[in-house]
Amino acid sequence: MLNIKEVFETTNMIEHDNLDVRTVTMGISLFDCAARTVGETCSRIEEKIRKYAGRLAATADDIAAEFGIPIVNKRISVTPVSLIGASCCRTPEDYVTICKMLDRVAKDLGCNFLGGYSAVVSKGITESDRLLIESIPEALAVTDNICASVNVGSTKTGINMDAVKLMGETVKKTARRTADRECIGCAKLVVLCNAPDDNPFMAGAFLGITQGDAVINVGVSGPGVVKAALDKCHGADFQVLCDTIKKTAFKITRVGQMVAQEAASRLGVQFGIIDLSLAPTPAIGDSVADIIEAMGIEKCGAPGTTAALALLNDQVKKGGVMASSYVGGLSGAFIPVSEDAGMIAAAECGALTIEKLEAMTCVCSVGLDMIAVPGSTTAATISGIIADEAAIGMVNQKTTAVRILPVEGKDVGESIELGGLLGTAPVMKVNNWSCEEFISRAGSIPAPIHSFKN
């Protein structure tokens, strides 16, 4: 039960510290929508999405107005489309047809993103998976609200290096296909290792095969709230620092739990999980980098940054799991460069490099996220970056990902403006020593020895 002091504290967080529910995401299973023709499959998918998510946006708006809690995004995630399209799709163009339908439905329902244009290929690639991956550059070029993801590895299966090579090439093709729009297609494409079944955040959201027919997953956020709390404990020891973050994460999570349960009840679907991730925005004061600097790091990327991020990630999880029994998704701290004003500033002044970001991904929620690199960066180099991140995820039994934008016609020192939550991305320097021979080897990197726990 909240007391009146906690009510006032929450109100202050919303009004002054950018506390919001970042997303209410409805996951919808499409397994019963597969048919022999693309047209029939599209009809079944549309009917099911409208049945469950027809009132999603309106319900979220009603909850936001009633409780005074901003709900920024209303989203849909679906079963990986490569699994559903296997029954009817014979060409990449068939998959693009499904993608266009999904985009239209998402717009009609007032949802800003729909995730699940995905393939899970950590062990091998089926013909259906290959066709979907081949369709990604065109699909993301002709749609606005669709997010694509491909899982190329896991701790249990190892890393599918054939898929890693293919995804480096796909990222480059997507950049070229959307070069007239700052390569925005790549901002909607993520390559993962150990992708979770219940992630509400884009671009990696899809409904895993272990899930039910429809489920509500909520992603909360509050970097500004944590920063404001830490501003009050300068000079304090690490115990005070940790306790402050835990208590703040507890309050943030309780807000998300209330919204999630209310949304699930009103929509008549299952409540899934709360994702605790601190997801920044380009707004001033809503930055994970600012939290790190509030701990005593002069500029995000300086020595001590990885330790500070590890502390933050752990305390957010410890506070969150005390507030909700249903924590899942990614949960921790995102470090997307273009979506975080502090990260942008650190990258622009040279304090933050891709190599330092890679070290930070060992302890954060995901990986190398929303990073712009020169358009001359080769597909093999991008594949090498993907392989490095997948290796971190595989060995450390955590989710890692790469969302990278090789910006056509741009070089180090320039920047791109993506707008909205996607923000501004400074073009960062990449190590261009070749890894092409390594990436060209066929097959997989085996699972690590500690994965054999059956």
Disulfide bonds with the S-S distance in Angstrom:
none
